[in-house]
Amino acid sequence: MVNIIFEDSFEGFLSALFYAFNNDIKNPLFLKAQKPSLFKTIKVELDENIITIAKGFLEEEIIELFYDCFCFDEEKAFSDVYKSFLFYMKNKHLKDIHKDFIRNLTYYRKSVNRERHKYIGFLRFHKLDNVLYARFEPRHFVIDYLGEFFKRRYQEENFIIHDLKRKKAAIYYEKRFSIEDFDKELNVEKDQYQELWKAFFEAVTIKERTNKRLQNHYVPHYFRKHMTEFDN
């Protein structure tokens, strides 16, 4: 067993995949940060040309699939991507549904896509000076998708979408977009729109027709922690 440490990015992960492949490493454990281990640990540097290199070996749709699985953000997903990568390099397809690691890729992608689309509706922005600020704690790495979506939606606004769990943020400022390390949680208590939103939510609510079971189905408790209209 070998632990392979990679830079916390998809390009870093691909660099680690190709390193393991080129060095014929069997069953490596891919990690974004070093942790205590009895096994050999190798830190792989980011290859700036890795996307171009990957496109020489993998179809575009396979790279996109691997990216979605990378966003699942669990060590098992990283390992299954590597096994699928080895299978593809040998067979030039991923159509063997009898392989658990290939079937798992579909599950990872669906889980990530489901969370991406839910947060489009569940993300709540606060107005802080001249910046819109949203904080949340997603299970998966989804701020890149949400950042691109709201960049198109709010082209004239500056915004920060803050993933508290990973201490990263999608930042759109003066027409420039980036994903940055971000470990400062901003104070939203002075948001002048927060009480207005709560008042609107209460005004449209018909208490006699409240259906908690249906509400929990459409807005699971996991998503409510940073939603203004719910008491948290």
Secondary structure, DSSP 8 states (H G I E B T S, - for coil): -EEEEE-SSHHHHHHHHHHHHHTT-SS-EEESS----SSEEEEE---TTHHHHHHTTS-HHHHHHHHHHHHT--HHHHHHHHHHHHHHHHHS----TT-HHHHHHHHHHHHHHHHHHHHHHH---EEETTEEEEEE--SS--HHHHHHHHHHHTTTS-EEEEETTTTEEEEEETTEEEEEE-------TT-TTHHHHHHHHHHH--GGG--HHHHHHHS-GGG-TT-TTS--
